[in-house]
Amino acid sequence: MASRSSRSTREGGSLVSQAHRLGARVFARILRELGEGELKPAQGRILYELWKEDGLLQGELARRTKLDKSSLALAIDRMESEGRIRRERVEGDARQRAVFCSAATARMRATYDAASARMTAIFYAGMTEEEMDALDAGLRKVIANLEAAEAGAGSGG
């Protein structure tokens, strides 16, 4: 019988997918408990990046959120029509547009920060500092591997 830790039984992709789906549901529940309406996951990632640095160019926002440009454009269109963000042309380059939070969205940040703190506590519950560091390091490697594969530079094994 093959060992549970053999390469053929690795479940990283499935486990990350499960954690992502469960995390999204728990985060949505926390936001409801805090009295905040739900956002689509892509919208939340966009706002998170804009709260860190408002006025990002759409290309930079795509890079930081890991959203492809068409998904980002659709999310931004929707958020703009809902009054959550606004876009402004960049002076000197009519093709470039910077994205900014609306005043209403900026006021949501404290609620989202509280929800994020609760999610972080849930996510790392029962882990030692070393386990948390190892998990973060492992996930960063997975992300780097996936980014390389997406760019066509993945070694495939």
PyMOL CGO cylinders between C-alpha atoms (Angstrom):
from pymol import cmd
from pymol.cgo import CYLINDER

trace = [
    CYLINDER, 0.00, 0.00, 0.00, 1.36, 3.41, -0.95, 0.3, 1, 1, 1, 1, 1, 1,
    CYLINDER, 1.36, 3.41, -0.95, 2.15, 5.85, 1.78, 0.3, 1, 1, 1, 1, 1, 1,
    CYLINDER, 2.15, 5.85, 1.78, -0.32, 8.72, 2.30, 0.3, 1, 1, 1, 1, 1, 1,
    CYLINDER, -0.32, 8.72, 2.30, 2.49, 11.18, 1.66, 0.3, 1, 1, 1, 1, 1, 1,
    CYLINDER, 2.49, 11.18, 1.66, 3.49, 9.75, -1.73, 0.3, 1, 1, 1, 1, 1, 1,
    CYLINDER, 3.49, 9.75, -1.73, 3.50, 12.13, -4.68, 0.3, 1, 1, 1, 1, 1, 1,
    CYLINDER, 3.50, 12.13, -4.68, 0.50, 10.46, -6.29, 0.3, 1, 1, 1, 1, 1, 1,
    CYLINDER, 0.50, 10.46, -6.29, -1.75, 11.27, -3.33, 0.3, 1, 1, 1, 1, 1, 1,
    CYLINDER, -1.75, 11.27, -3.33, -0.80, 14.92, -2.83, 0.3, 1, 1, 1, 1, 1, 1,
    CYLINDER, -0.80, 14.92, -2.83, -3.95, 17.00, -2.44, 0.3, 1, 1, 1, 1, 1, 1,
    CYLINDER, -3.95, 17.00, -2.44, -2.59, 20.56, -2.36, 0.3, 1, 1, 1, 1, 1, 1,
    CYLINDER, -2.59, 20.56, -2.36, -4.69, 21.85, -5.25, 0.3, 1, 1, 1, 1, 1, 1,
    CYLINDER, -4.69, 21.85, -5.25, -7.87, 20.33, -3.89, 0.3, 1, 1, 1, 1, 1, 1,
    CYLINDER, -7.87, 20.33, -3.89, -7.14, 21.54, -0.38, 0.3, 1, 1, 1, 1, 1, 1,
    CYLINDER, -7.14, 21.54, -0.38, -6.42, 25.09, -1.53, 0.3, 1, 1, 1, 1, 1, 1,
    CYLINDER, -6.42, 25.09, -1.53, -9.64, 25.06, -3.55, 0.3, 1, 1, 1, 1, 1, 1,
    CYLINDER, -9.64, 25.06, -3.55, -11.65, 23.82, -0.56, 0.3, 1, 1, 1, 1, 1, 1,
    CYLINDER, -11.65, 23.82, -0.56, -10.05, 26.44, 1.71, 0.3, 1, 1, 1, 1, 1, 1,
    CYLINDER, -10.05, 26.44, 1.71, -10.86, 29.14, -0.83, 0.3, 1, 1, 1, 1, 1, 1,
    CYLINDER, -10.86, 29.14, -0.83, -14.53, 28.17, -1.10, 0.3, 1, 1, 1, 1, 1, 1,
    CYLINDER, -14.53, 28.17, -1.10, -15.00, 27.75, 2.65, 0.3, 1, 1, 1, 1, 1, 1,
    CYLINDER, -15.00, 27.75, 2.65, -13.13, 30.97, 3.37, 0.3, 1, 1, 1, 1, 1, 1,
    CYLINDER, -13.13, 30.97, 3.37, -15.36, 32.91, 0.98, 0.3, 1, 1, 1, 1, 1, 1,
    CYLINDER, -15.36, 32.91, 0.98, -18.49, 31.60, 2.69, 0.3, 1, 1, 1, 1, 1, 1,
    CYLINDER, -18.49, 31.60, 2.69, -17.17, 32.33, 6.19, 0.3, 1, 1, 1, 1, 1, 1,
    CYLINDER, -17.17, 32.33, 6.19, -16.02, 35.81, 5.15, 0.3, 1, 1, 1, 1, 1, 1,
    CYLINDER, -16.02, 35.81, 5.15, -19.46, 36.56, 3.63, 0.3, 1, 1, 1, 1, 1, 1,
    CYLINDER, -19.46, 36.56, 3.63, -21.12, 35.43, 6.88, 0.3, 1, 1, 1, 1, 1, 1,
    CYLINDER, -21.12, 35.43, 6.88, -18.80, 37.65, 8.95, 0.3, 1, 1, 1, 1, 1, 1,
    CYLINDER, -18.80, 37.65, 8.95, -19.57, 40.63, 6.72, 0.3, 1, 1, 1, 1, 1, 1,
    CYLINDER, -19.57, 40.63, 6.72, -23.31, 40.03, 7.17, 0.3, 1, 1, 1, 1, 1, 1,
    CYLINDER, -23.31, 40.03, 7.17, -22.81, 39.82, 10.95, 0.3, 1, 1, 1, 1, 1, 1,
    CYLINDER, -22.81, 39.82, 10.95, -20.98, 43.17, 10.82, 0.3, 1, 1, 1, 1, 1, 1,
    CYLINDER, -20.98, 43.17, 10.82, -23.86, 44.70, 8.85, 0.3, 1, 1, 1, 1, 1, 1,
    CYLINDER, -23.86, 44.70, 8.85, -22.00, 45.06, 5.58, 0.3, 1, 1, 1, 1, 1, 1,
    CYLINDER, -22.00, 45.06, 5.58, -23.35, 44.00, 2.23, 0.3, 1, 1, 1, 1, 1, 1,
    CYLINDER, -23.35, 44.00, 2.23, -21.55, 41.35, 0.28, 0.3, 1, 1, 1, 1, 1, 1,
    CYLINDER, -21.55, 41.35, 0.28, -19.16, 41.97, -2.54, 0.3, 1, 1, 1, 1, 1, 1,
    CYLINDER, -19.16, 41.97, -2.54, -18.11, 39.52, -5.19, 0.3, 1, 1, 1, 1, 1, 1,
    CYLINDER, -18.11, 39.52, -5.19, -14.64, 38.11, -4.38, 0.3, 1, 1, 1, 1, 1, 1,
    CYLINDER, -14.64, 38.11, -4.38, -13.06, 40.00, -7.28, 0.3, 1, 1, 1, 1, 1, 1,
    CYLINDER, -13.06, 40.00, -7.28, -14.62, 43.26, -6.04, 0.3, 1, 1, 1, 1, 1, 1,
    CYLINDER, -14.62, 43.26, -6.04, -13.24, 42.64, -2.57, 0.3, 1, 1, 1, 1, 1, 1,
    CYLINDER, -13.24, 42.64, -2.57, -9.74, 42.09, -3.97, 0.3, 1, 1, 1, 1, 1, 1,
    CYLINDER, -9.74, 42.09, -3.97, -10.00, 45.30, -5.98, 0.3, 1, 1, 1, 1, 1, 1,
    CYLINDER, -10.00, 45.30, -5.98, -11.09, 47.32, -2.96, 0.3, 1, 1, 1, 1, 1, 1,
    CYLINDER, -11.09, 47.32, -2.96, -8.40, 45.75, -0.78, 0.3, 1, 1, 1, 1, 1, 1,
    CYLINDER, -8.40, 45.75, -0.78, -5.71, 46.93, -3.21, 0.3, 1, 1, 1, 1, 1, 1,
    CYLINDER, -5.71, 46.93, -3.21, -7.28, 50.38, -3.59, 0.3, 1, 1, 1, 1, 1, 1,
    CYLINDER, -7.28, 50.38, -3.59, -7.48, 50.78, 0.19, 0.3, 1, 1, 1, 1, 1, 1,
    CYLINDER, -7.48, 50.78, 0.19, -3.74, 50.10, 0.30, 0.3, 1, 1, 1, 1, 1, 1,
    CYLINDER, -3.74, 50.10, 0.30, -3.05, 52.51, -2.58, 0.3, 1, 1, 1, 1, 1, 1,
    CYLINDER, -3.05, 52.51, -2.58, -5.87, 54.50, -4.12, 0.3, 1, 1, 1, 1, 1, 1,
    CYLINDER, -5.87, 54.50, -4.12, -5.59, 55.66, -7.71, 0.3, 1, 1, 1, 1, 1, 1,
    CYLINDER, -5.59, 55.66, -7.71, -3.91, 52.58, -9.20, 0.3, 1, 1, 1, 1, 1, 1,
    CYLINDER, -3.91, 52.58, -9.20, -3.77, 52.17, -12.94, 0.3, 1, 1, 1, 1, 1, 1,
    CYLINDER, -3.77, 52.17, -12.94, -5.94, 49.34, -14.23, 0.3, 1, 1, 1, 1, 1, 1,
    CYLINDER, -5.94, 49.34, -14.23, -2.91, 47.33, -15.39, 0.3, 1, 1, 1, 1, 1, 1,
    CYLINDER, -2.91, 47.33, -15.39, -1.31, 47.54, -11.96, 0.3, 1, 1, 1, 1, 1, 1,
    CYLINDER, -1.31, 47.54, -11.96, -4.61, 46.63, -10.33, 0.3, 1, 1, 1, 1, 1, 1,
    CYLINDER, -4.61, 46.63, -10.33, -4.81, 43.53, -12.57, 0.3, 1, 1, 1, 1, 1, 1,
    CYLINDER, -4.81, 43.53, -12.57, -1.29, 42.53, -11.51, 0.3, 1, 1, 1, 1, 1, 1,
    CYLINDER, -1.29, 42.53, -11.51, -1.95, 43.00, -7.81, 0.3, 1, 1, 1, 1, 1, 1,
    CYLINDER, -1.95, 43.00, -7.81, -5.35, 41.27, -7.76, 0.3, 1, 1, 1, 1, 1, 1,
    CYLINDER, -5.35, 41.27, -7.76, -4.26, 38.42, -10.08, 0.3, 1, 1, 1, 1, 1, 1,
    CYLINDER, -4.26, 38.42, -10.08, -7.37, 39.10, -12.18, 0.3, 1, 1, 1, 1, 1, 1,
    CYLINDER, -7.37, 39.10, -12.18, -7.10, 38.90, -15.94, 0.3, 1, 1, 1, 1, 1, 1,
    CYLINDER, -7.10, 38.90, -15.94, -7.73, 42.20, -17.65, 0.3, 1, 1, 1, 1, 1, 1,
    CYLINDER, -7.73, 42.20, -17.65, -11.18, 41.28, -19.00, 0.3, 1, 1, 1, 1, 1, 1,
    CYLINDER, -11.18, 41.28, -19.00, -12.40, 40.06, -15.56, 0.3, 1, 1, 1, 1, 1, 1,
    CYLINDER, -12.40, 40.06, -15.56, -11.00, 43.19, -13.97, 0.3, 1, 1, 1, 1, 1, 1,
    CYLINDER, -11.00, 43.19, -13.97, -12.69, 45.43, -16.55, 0.3, 1, 1, 1, 1, 1, 1,
    CYLINDER, -12.69, 45.43, -16.55, -16.06, 43.74, -15.96, 0.3, 1, 1, 1, 1, 1, 1,
    CYLINDER, -16.06, 43.74, -15.96, -15.72, 44.05, -12.18, 0.3, 1, 1, 1, 1, 1, 1,
    CYLINDER, -15.72, 44.05, -12.18, -14.68, 47.69, -12.42, 0.3, 1, 1, 1, 1, 1, 1,
    CYLINDER, -14.68, 47.69, -12.42, -17.56, 48.48, -14.79, 0.3, 1, 1, 1, 1, 1, 1,
    CYLINDER, -17.56, 48.48, -14.79, -20.01, 46.98, -12.31, 0.3, 1, 1, 1, 1, 1, 1,
    CYLINDER, -20.01, 46.98, -12.31, -18.41, 48.67, -9.30, 0.3, 1, 1, 1, 1, 1, 1,
    CYLINDER, -18.41, 48.67, -9.30, -18.43, 52.02, -11.09, 0.3, 1, 1, 1, 1, 1, 1,
    CYLINDER, -18.43, 52.02, -11.09, -22.11, 51.67, -12.00, 0.3, 1, 1, 1, 1, 1, 1,
    CYLINDER, -22.11, 51.67, -12.00, -22.84, 50.83, -8.33, 0.3, 1, 1, 1, 1, 1, 1,
    CYLINDER, -22.84, 50.83, -8.33, -20.93, 53.94, -7.18, 0.3, 1, 1, 1, 1, 1, 1,
    CYLINDER, -20.93, 53.94, -7.18, -18.21, 51.93, -5.39, 0.3, 1, 1, 1, 1, 1, 1,
    CYLINDER, -18.21, 51.93, -5.39, -15.30, 53.26, -7.44, 0.3, 1, 1, 1, 1, 1, 1,
    CYLINDER, -15.30, 53.26, -7.44, -14.56, 55.90, -10.04, 0.3, 1, 1, 1, 1, 1, 1,
    CYLINDER, -14.56, 55.90, -10.04, -12.14, 55.94, -12.96, 0.3, 1, 1, 1, 1, 1, 1,
    CYLINDER, -12.14, 55.94, -12.96, -10.22, 58.96, -14.16, 0.3, 1, 1, 1, 1, 1, 1,
    CYLINDER, -10.22, 58.96, -14.16, -8.14, 59.39, -17.28, 0.3, 1, 1, 1, 1, 1, 1,
    CYLINDER, -8.14, 59.39, -17.28, -4.44, 59.82, -16.63, 0.3, 1, 1, 1, 1, 1, 1,
    CYLINDER, -4.44, 59.82, -16.63, -3.16, 63.21, -17.73, 0.3, 1, 1, 1, 1, 1, 1,
    CYLINDER, -3.16, 63.21, -17.73, -0.91, 62.86, -20.74, 0.3, 1, 1, 1, 1, 1, 1,
    CYLINDER, -0.91, 62.86, -20.74, -2.11, 59.36, -21.70, 0.3, 1, 1, 1, 1, 1, 1,
    CYLINDER, -2.11, 59.36, -21.70, -5.74, 59.07, -22.78, 0.3, 1, 1, 1, 1, 1, 1,
    CYLINDER, -5.74, 59.07, -22.78, -5.48, 55.25, -22.83, 0.3, 1, 1, 1, 1, 1, 1,
    CYLINDER, -5.48, 55.25, -22.83, -4.57, 54.97, -19.13, 0.3, 1, 1, 1, 1, 1, 1,
    CYLINDER, -4.57, 54.97, -19.13, -7.22, 55.13, -16.43, 0.3, 1, 1, 1, 1, 1, 1,
    CYLINDER, -7.22, 55.13, -16.43, -6.63, 55.31, -12.70, 0.3, 1, 1, 1, 1, 1, 1,
    CYLINDER, -6.63, 55.31, -12.70, -9.14, 53.70, -10.32, 0.3, 1, 1, 1, 1, 1, 1,
    CYLINDER, -9.14, 53.70, -10.32, -10.21, 55.34, -7.06, 0.3, 1, 1, 1, 1, 1, 1,
    CYLINDER, -10.21, 55.34, -7.06, -12.49, 54.36, -4.18, 0.3, 1, 1, 1, 1, 1, 1,
    CYLINDER, -12.49, 54.36, -4.18, -15.69, 56.34, -3.79, 0.3, 1, 1, 1, 1, 1, 1,
    CYLINDER, -15.69, 56.34, -3.79, -16.33, 58.09, -0.48, 0.3, 1, 1, 1, 1, 1, 1,
    CYLINDER, -16.33, 58.09, -0.48, -18.90, 55.43, 0.45, 0.3, 1, 1, 1, 1, 1, 1,
    CYLINDER, -18.90, 55.43, 0.45, -16.47, 52.60, -0.26, 0.3, 1, 1, 1, 1, 1, 1,
    CYLINDER, -16.47, 52.60, -0.26, -13.70, 54.31, 1.70, 0.3, 1, 1, 1, 1, 1, 1,
    CYLINDER, -13.70, 54.31, 1.70, -16.04, 54.33, 4.73, 0.3, 1, 1, 1, 1, 1, 1,
    CYLINDER, -16.04, 54.33, 4.73, -16.47, 50.53, 4.40, 0.3, 1, 1, 1, 1, 1, 1,
    CYLINDER, -16.47, 50.53, 4.40, -12.80, 49.91, 5.10, 0.3, 1, 1, 1, 1, 1, 1,
    CYLINDER, -12.80, 49.91, 5.10, -13.07, 49.70, 8.90, 0.3, 1, 1, 1, 1, 1, 1,
    CYLINDER, -13.07, 49.70, 8.90, -15.72, 46.99, 8.62, 0.3, 1, 1, 1, 1, 1, 1,
    CYLINDER, -15.72, 46.99, 8.62, -13.66, 45.02, 6.12, 0.3, 1, 1, 1, 1, 1, 1,
    CYLINDER, -13.66, 45.02, 6.12, -10.55, 45.39, 8.29, 0.3, 1, 1, 1, 1, 1, 1,
    CYLINDER, -10.55, 45.39, 8.29, -12.50, 43.96, 11.25, 0.3, 1, 1, 1, 1, 1, 1,
    CYLINDER, -12.50, 43.96, 11.25, -13.79, 41.09, 9.09, 0.3, 1, 1, 1, 1, 1, 1,
    CYLINDER, -13.79, 41.09, 9.09, -10.28, 40.41, 7.80, 0.3, 1, 1, 1, 1, 1, 1,
    CYLINDER, -10.28, 40.41, 7.80, -8.91, 40.30, 11.36, 0.3, 1, 1, 1, 1, 1, 1,
    CYLINDER, -8.91, 40.30, 11.36, -11.58, 37.75, 12.27, 0.3, 1, 1, 1, 1, 1, 1,
    CYLINDER, -11.58, 37.75, 12.27, -10.77, 35.69, 9.18, 0.3, 1, 1, 1, 1, 1, 1,
    CYLINDER, -10.77, 35.69, 9.18, -7.06, 35.74, 9.99, 0.3, 1, 1, 1, 1, 1, 1,
    CYLINDER, -7.06, 35.74, 9.99, -7.77, 34.49, 13.52, 0.3, 1, 1, 1, 1, 1, 1,
    CYLINDER, -7.77, 34.49, 13.52, -9.98, 31.70, 12.13, 0.3, 1, 1, 1, 1, 1, 1,
    CYLINDER, -9.98, 31.70, 12.13, -7.52, 30.80, 9.38, 0.3, 1, 1, 1, 1, 1, 1,
    CYLINDER, -7.52, 30.80, 9.38, -4.53, 30.35, 11.70, 0.3, 1, 1, 1, 1, 1, 1,
    CYLINDER, -4.53, 30.35, 11.70, -6.38, 29.03, 14.78, 0.3, 1, 1, 1, 1, 1, 1,
    CYLINDER, -6.38, 29.03, 14.78, -4.41, 26.37, 16.62, 0.3, 1, 1, 1, 1, 1, 1,
    CYLINDER, -4.41, 26.37, 16.62, -1.20, 26.92, 14.64, 0.3, 1, 1, 1, 1, 1, 1,
    CYLINDER, -1.20, 26.92, 14.64, 2.18, 27.77, 16.11, 0.3, 1, 1, 1, 1, 1, 1,
    CYLINDER, 2.18, 27.77, 16.11, 4.15, 30.73, 14.73, 0.3, 1, 1, 1, 1, 1, 1,
    CYLINDER, 4.15, 30.73, 14.73, 6.37, 28.24, 12.91, 0.3, 1, 1, 1, 1, 1, 1,
    CYLINDER, 6.37, 28.24, 12.91, 3.36, 26.51, 11.32, 0.3, 1, 1, 1, 1, 1, 1,
    CYLINDER, 3.36, 26.51, 11.32, 1.92, 29.86, 10.23, 0.3, 1, 1, 1, 1, 1, 1,
    CYLINDER, 1.92, 29.86, 10.23, 5.27, 30.89, 8.72, 0.3, 1, 1, 1, 1, 1, 1,
    CYLINDER, 5.27, 30.89, 8.72, 5.62, 27.53, 6.94, 0.3, 1, 1, 1, 1, 1, 1,
    CYLINDER, 5.62, 27.53, 6.94, 2.08, 27.73, 5.55, 0.3, 1, 1, 1, 1, 1, 1,
    CYLINDER, 2.08, 27.73, 5.55, 2.62, 31.27, 4.28, 0.3, 1, 1, 1, 1, 1, 1,
    CYLINDER, 2.62, 31.27, 4.28, 5.97, 30.31, 2.71, 0.3, 1, 1, 1, 1, 1, 1,
    CYLINDER, 5.97, 30.31, 2.71, 4.48, 27.23, 1.06, 0.3, 1, 1, 1, 1, 1, 1,
    CYLINDER, 4.48, 27.23, 1.06, 1.55, 29.16, -0.36, 0.3, 1, 1, 1, 1, 1, 1,
    CYLINDER, 1.55, 29.16, -0.36, 3.89, 31.85, -1.71, 0.3, 1, 1, 1, 1, 1, 1,
    CYLINDER, 3.89, 31.85, -1.71, 5.85, 29.11, -3.51, 0.3, 1, 1, 1, 1, 1, 1,
    CYLINDER, 5.85, 29.11, -3.51, 2.63, 27.65, -4.93, 0.3, 1, 1, 1, 1, 1, 1,
    CYLINDER, 2.63, 27.65, -4.93, 1.59, 31.08, -6.19, 0.3, 1, 1, 1, 1, 1, 1,
    CYLINDER, 1.59, 31.08, -6.19, 5.02, 31.67, -7.75, 0.3, 1, 1, 1, 1, 1, 1,
    CYLINDER, 5.02, 31.67, -7.75, 4.86, 28.24, -9.43, 0.3, 1, 1, 1, 1, 1, 1,
    CYLINDER, 4.86, 28.24, -9.43, 1.40, 28.96, -10.79, 0.3, 1, 1, 1, 1, 1, 1,
    CYLINDER, 1.40, 28.96, -10.79, 2.43, 32.41, -12.03, 0.3, 1, 1, 1, 1, 1, 1,
    CYLINDER, 2.43, 32.41, -12.03, 5.42, 30.87, -13.82, 0.3, 1, 1, 1, 1, 1, 1,
    CYLINDER, 5.42, 30.87, -13.82, 3.20, 28.20, -15.38, 0.3, 1, 1, 1, 1, 1, 1,
    CYLINDER, 3.20, 28.20, -15.38, 0.68, 30.82, -16.48, 0.3, 1, 1, 1, 1, 1, 1,
    CYLINDER, 0.68, 30.82, -16.48, 3.50, 32.77, -18.11, 0.3, 1, 1, 1, 1, 1, 1,
    CYLINDER, 3.50, 32.77, -18.11, 4.60, 29.61, -19.93, 0.3, 1, 1, 1, 1, 1, 1,
    CYLINDER, 4.60, 29.61, -19.93, 7.76, 29.18, -17.90, 0.3, 1, 1, 1, 1, 1, 1,
    CYLINDER, 7.76, 29.18, -17.90, 6.55, 26.29, -15.72, 0.3, 1, 1, 1, 1, 1, 1,
    CYLINDER, 6.55, 26.29, -15.72, 8.72, 23.20, -15.68, 0.3, 1, 1, 1, 1, 1, 1,
    CYLINDER, 8.72, 23.20, -15.68, 5.72, 20.90, -15.26, 0.3, 1, 1, 1, 1, 1, 1,
    CYLINDER, 5.72, 20.90, -15.26, 7.25, 18.86, -12.55, 0.3, 1, 1, 1, 1, 1, 1,
]
cmd.load_cgo(trace, "trace")
